[in-house]
Amino acid sequence: MSGARWHWTQQAHAAWIVAKKNARIYYLKPPVMSFGIVFPLFFYLAFAIGRPTPVGAMVPGILAMALFFTASAVGPLITPWERQARTYERLATSPASLSAILAGDALAGLAFGALLSFLPLGIGLALSEVRLTSLPALAAGIALGGMAFSAMGVVLAAYPADTPSEVMMLSNLIRLPLVFVSGIFVPLAQMPDWGRWLAHASPLSYCADLVRISFGDAGYFPAWADSLALVGFTALFMGLAHHLHGRAREHAK
């Protein structure tokens, strides 16, 4: 095996180890569960109660928003905990590269979001008349959306704080506005022109669009455009995360 191939294999294994470590230690932490599951569910229900919206029509929005909050919650919570416990420094001096560590954090967020997105999906299919019409669109929405949201969480985790509450305050200042411009509560076609322009800057817009397509609704964007946009957001966020985390390491020395 060549040196370059061995290096990539070693770093891929390191990313997998980091992801497994995050899943084993942090998935069931109360803040992860509350920010990832309880908060988006009650947030959506509080907005939908009193509106003449059929239960079936709510399922795609709840699924997309649950994926958004769960996948993006892992990074901003894990990194401050590790700084607080002084394990972040040990991880930084390990053979794992910064890219491998960030990839492991992103994979952990993706897996967490994807697994928990099946909860609103199962409840929706069981309690409403909504039916899946395109499994590939749903799989693409969950996988590509979850990866983009998780990568965004890794970017937010670069904020130099030792307590999760500080990072989550910053995280929610960014995530909540994205929810309102992403067509979750008001379809993109019914939004004003300025709202539709802002929607282009939110990865949640494209994920929610793919999820709606998977349930047979008309998409605002073509499915291929949704998929490409989510891949682009993932690449952008991971590049930005590498830059910001690298700078944070340099300042900590």
Secondary structure, 3 states (H helix, E strand, C coil): CCHHHHHHHHHHHHHHHHHHHHHHHHCCCHHHHHHHHHHHHHHHHHHHCCCCCCHHHHHHHHHHHHHHHHHHHHHHHHHHHHHHCCCHHHHHCCCCCHHHHHHHHHHHHHHHHHHHHHHHHHHHHHHCCCCCCCHHHHHHHHHHHHHHHHHHHHHHCCCCCCCHHHHHHHHHHHHHHHHHCCCCCCCHHHCCHHHHHHHCCCHHHHHHHHHHHHCCCCCCCCHHHHHHHHHHHHHHHHHHHHHHHHHHHHHHC
